[in-house]
Amino acid sequence: MVERAAHPRYKTCGGGLIGTSLAAVAGRIEVPVHDRVDQVTFTRNGRRGFTRRHPAGPLVAMVRREEFDDRLRQAAVSAGAEVRERVAVRAIDQDPDGVRVRLADG
Ligand SMILES: Cc1cc2nc3c(=O)[nH]c(=O)nc-3n(C[C@H](O)[C@H](O)[C@H](O)COP(=O)(O)OP(=O)(O)OC[C@H]3O[C@@H](n4cnc5c(N)ncnc54)[C@H](O)[C@@H]3O)c2cc1C
């Protein structure tokens, strides 16, 4: 895995994980949850509101991406991935034999 930043790195994101995202990482990392959203109320111009709850848990679990992504990086390393940080990809060329990644430092 190549990454131009170095983890833990900032990532612009709301940090709200829905159930699909939590299921994808279940058993792979311990998700660093800082807060939970149990219900959401939608309105139109402040009226005609309706509220949604998840029947079995939070609607959204809130994380900080720098922590969450760093846990994913650690899990990848534990699973055998080689992580090369501060490496920027400049181009990707594909031909019948495979894919060639060109890096910024040549
Ligand atoms: C304002 C905002 C709010 C969001 N809020 C939410 C939310 O609440 N919940 C939610 O589920 N999703 C949210 N998202 C979407 C979510 O952030 C993305 O779907 C998710 O991060 C995509 O994951 P990714 O791994 O594909 O890309 P990224 O998380 O963007 O990771 C890509 C990585 O590639 C690296 N990189 C980029 N270019 C290069 C290069 N040339 N060479 C090497 N490395 C490179 C970057 O440094 C980065 O670490 C939000 C997105 C934005 C913009």
The ligand as a Gaussian input file, in Angstrom:
#p B3LYP/6-31G(d) Opt

LIG

0 1
 C      -16.769000      16.706000       3.827000
 C      -16.906000      15.184000       3.795000
 C      -17.652000      14.556000       4.796000
 C      -17.808000      13.157000       4.772000
 N      -18.507000      12.559000       5.786000
 C      -18.644000      11.209000       5.788000
 C      -19.319000      10.544000       6.865000
 O      -19.761000      11.170000       7.830000
 N      -19.426000       9.186000       6.806000
 C      -18.914000       8.463000       5.758000
 O      -19.055000       7.232000       5.762000
 N      -18.265000       9.065000       4.728000
 C      -18.106000      10.405000       4.724000
 N      -17.419000      11.011000       3.710000
 C      -16.910000      10.168000       2.632000
 C      -15.636000       9.447000       3.055000
 O      -14.691000      10.370000       3.580000
 C      -15.035000       8.736000       1.828000
 O      -16.035000       7.978000       1.188000
 C      -13.917000       7.791000       2.201000
 O      -12.909000       8.455000       2.935000
 C      -13.310000       7.177000       0.945000
 O      -12.298000       6.273000       1.348000
 P      -11.072000       5.993000       0.419000
 O      -10.158000       5.070000       1.173000
 O      -11.558000       5.586000      -0.918000
 O      -10.364000       7.413000       0.207000
 P       -9.642000       8.341000       1.277000
 O      -10.143000       8.106000       2.658000
 O       -9.714000       9.730000       0.716000
 O       -8.148000       7.832000       1.225000
 C       -7.341000       8.028000       0.079000
 C       -5.893000       8.051000       0.543000
 O       -5.060000       8.150000      -0.601000
 C       -4.041000       9.092000      -0.347000
 N       -3.651000       9.653000      -1.651000
 C       -4.348000      10.537000      -2.392000
 N       -3.681000      10.790000      -3.538000
 C       -2.557000      10.051000      -3.499000
 C       -1.450000       9.885000      -4.410000
 N       -1.370000      10.538000      -5.581000
 N       -0.440000       9.039000      -4.058000
 C       -0.495000       8.358000      -2.882000
 N       -1.510000       8.479000      -1.986000
 C       -2.529000       9.315000      -2.297000
 C       -4.643000      10.137000       0.589000
 O       -3.634000      10.761000       1.363000
 C       -5.582000       9.270000       1.444000
 O       -4.982000       8.822000       2.639000
 C      -17.234000      12.398000       3.723000
 C      -16.465000      13.029000       2.722000
 C      -16.294000      14.415000       2.769000
 C      -15.459000      15.086000       1.698000

